[in-house]
Amino acid sequence: MNSINTKRNIGISEALNSLRPGAKWTCLGTTYDDIIWHDTTQSIPNEDEISTEISRLKTEYDNKEYQRLRAREYPSFAEQFDIL
C-alpha cells in the first residue's frame, strides 16, 4: 500500500464555521486577534471556545482515519453494483 498523507490542518476557520454556521467574519491570520467579526446576529466565540472546537475537530478527524484508509481500498457502492 502506498503511503498517503492523511493529516489535515484544522484551524480557526474550521472552528468558526462549526461553532457559528453562516456567520460573517474575516480571519487575516492564525490567531484569535486576527478575527474580524462582521455578523450582527451571532456573537463571536471566545478564544477558549475556538481552541476547544479545534481540538474536538482534530480528534474527530483523527478518529476517522481508519475509515478514510479503508474507503480507498474498495470501490464505491455504485461501482460495485455496476460490476454485479
GUKE-773298 format. One record per residue (C-alpha): x negated, y negated, z negated; residue number from 1; residue in three letters. Coordinates in nm, 2 decimals, padded with zeros to 4 digits. Layout:
<pts>
pt u: X	v: Y	w: Z	seq: NUM	type: ALA
...
</pts>
This chain:
<pts>
pt u: 00.00	v: 00.00	w: 00.00	seq: 1	type: MET
pt u: -00.13	v: -00.35	w: 00.09	seq: 2	type: ASN
pt u: -00.19	v: -00.59	w: -00.20	seq: 3	type: SER
pt u: 00.07	v: -00.86	w: -00.18	seq: 4	type: ILE
pt u: 00.06	v: -01.18	w: -00.39	seq: 5	type: ASN
pt u: 00.38	v: -01.18	w: -00.58	seq: 6	type: THR
pt u: 00.31	v: -01.48	w: -00.80	seq: 7	type: LYS
pt u: 00.53	v: -01.78	w: -00.78	seq: 8	type: ARG
pt u: 00.47	v: -02.12	w: -00.91	seq: 9	type: ASN
pt u: 00.76	v: -02.23	w: -01.12	seq: 10	type: ILE
pt u: 00.76	v: -02.59	w: -01.24	seq: 11	type: GLY
pt u: 00.97	v: -02.89	w: -01.33	seq: 12	type: ILE
pt u: 01.17	v: -02.90	w: -01.01	seq: 13	type: SER
pt u: 01.30	v: -02.54	w: -01.06	seq: 14	type: GLU
pt u: 01.37	v: -02.61	w: -01.42	seq: 15	type: ALA
pt u: 01.57	v: -02.93	w: -01.34	seq: 16	type: LEU
pt u: 01.77	v: -02.75	w: -01.07	seq: 17	type: ASN
pt u: 01.85	v: -02.47	w: -01.31	seq: 18	type: SER
pt u: 01.94	v: -02.69	w: -01.61	seq: 19	type: LEU
pt u: 02.13	v: -02.97	w: -01.42	seq: 20	type: ARG
pt u: 02.26	v: -02.83	w: -01.09	seq: 21	type: PRO
pt u: 02.34	v: -03.10	w: -00.84	seq: 22	type: GLY
pt u: 02.17	v: -03.38	w: -01.05	seq: 23	type: ALA
pt u: 01.99	v: -03.65	w: -00.86	seq: 24	type: LYS
pt u: 01.63	v: -03.70	w: -00.96	seq: 25	type: TRP
pt u: 01.28	v: -03.75	w: -00.82	seq: 26	type: THR
pt u: 00.96	v: -03.60	w: -00.96	seq: 27	type: CYS
pt u: 00.64	v: -03.77	w: -00.85	seq: 28	type: LEU
pt u: 00.40	v: -03.53	w: -01.02	seq: 29	type: GLY
pt u: 00.38	v: -03.24	w: -01.25	seq: 30	type: THR
pt u: 00.46	v: -03.39	w: -01.59	seq: 31	type: THR
pt u: 00.77	v: -03.50	w: -01.77	seq: 32	type: TYR
pt u: 00.67	v: -03.86	w: -01.74	seq: 33	type: ASP
pt u: 00.67	v: -03.82	w: -01.36	seq: 34	type: ASP
pt u: 01.05	v: -03.76	w: -01.35	seq: 35	type: ILE
pt u: 01.27	v: -04.05	w: -01.23	seq: 36	type: ILE
pt u: 01.64	v: -03.97	w: -01.32	seq: 37	type: TRP
pt u: 01.89	v: -04.11	w: -01.08	seq: 38	type: HIS
pt u: 02.20	v: -03.92	w: -01.19	seq: 39	type: ASP
pt u: 02.46	v: -04.12	w: -01.39	seq: 40	type: THR
pt u: 02.69	v: -03.82	w: -01.45	seq: 41	type: THR
pt u: 02.44	v: -03.59	w: -01.62	seq: 42	type: GLN
pt u: 02.18	v: -03.66	w: -01.89	seq: 43	type: SER
pt u: 01.82	v: -03.59	w: -01.84	seq: 44	type: ILE
pt u: 01.70	v: -03.28	w: -02.02	seq: 45	type: PRO
pt u: 01.43	v: -03.34	w: -02.28	seq: 46	type: ASN
pt u: 01.07	v: -03.22	w: -02.24	seq: 47	type: GLU
pt u: 01.13	v: -02.92	w: -02.47	seq: 48	type: ASP
pt u: 01.43	v: -02.81	w: -02.27	seq: 49	type: GLU
pt u: 01.24	v: -02.82	w: -01.95	seq: 50	type: ILE
pt u: 00.94	v: -02.63	w: -02.10	seq: 51	type: SER
pt u: 01.17	v: -02.36	w: -02.23	seq: 52	type: THR
pt u: 01.35	v: -02.33	w: -01.90	seq: 53	type: GLU
pt u: 01.02	v: -02.30	w: -01.71	seq: 54	type: ILE
pt u: 00.92	v: -02.02	w: -01.94	seq: 55	type: SER
pt u: 01.26	v: -01.85	w: -01.90	seq: 56	type: ARG
pt u: 01.24	v: -01.87	w: -01.52	seq: 57	type: LEU
pt u: 00.89	v: -01.73	w: -01.52	seq: 58	type: LYS
pt u: 00.99	v: -01.44	w: -01.74	seq: 59	type: THR
pt u: 01.29	v: -01.37	w: -01.53	seq: 60	type: GLU
pt u: 01.08	v: -01.37	w: -01.21	seq: 61	type: TYR
pt u: 00.81	v: -01.15	w: -01.36	seq: 62	type: ASP
pt u: 01.06	v: -00.90	w: -01.49	seq: 63	type: ASN
pt u: 01.19	v: -00.85	w: -01.13	seq: 64	type: LYS
pt u: 00.85	v: -00.78	w: -00.98	seq: 65	type: GLU
pt u: 00.92	v: -00.41	w: -00.96	seq: 66	type: TYR
pt u: 01.25	v: -00.47	w: -00.76	seq: 67	type: GLN
pt u: 01.07	v: -00.70	w: -00.52	seq: 68	type: ARG
pt u: 00.79	v: -00.45	w: -00.46	seq: 69	type: LEU
pt u: 01.04	v: -00.16	w: -00.41	seq: 70	type: ARG
pt u: 01.25	v: -00.36	w: -00.17	seq: 71	type: ALA
pt u: 00.95	v: -00.39	w: 00.06	seq: 72	type: ARG
pt u: 00.91	v: -00.01	w: 00.07	seq: 73	type: GLU
pt u: 01.26	v: 00.06	w: 00.21	seq: 74	type: TYR
pt u: 01.47	v: -00.08	w: 00.49	seq: 75	type: PRO
pt u: 01.78	v: -00.28	w: 00.41	seq: 76	type: SER
pt u: 02.11	v: -00.10	w: 00.38	seq: 77	type: PHE
pt u: 02.22	v: -00.24	w: 00.71	seq: 78	type: ALA
pt u: 01.91	v: -00.09	w: 00.88	seq: 79	type: GLU
pt u: 01.98	v: 00.24	w: 00.70	seq: 80	type: GLN
pt u: 02.34	v: 00.25	w: 00.82	seq: 81	type: PHE
pt u: 02.23	v: 00.18	w: 01.17	seq: 82	type: ASP
pt u: 02.00	v: 00.47	w: 01.16	seq: 83	type: ILE
pt u: 02.28	v: 00.70	w: 01.04	seq: 84	type: LEU
</pts>
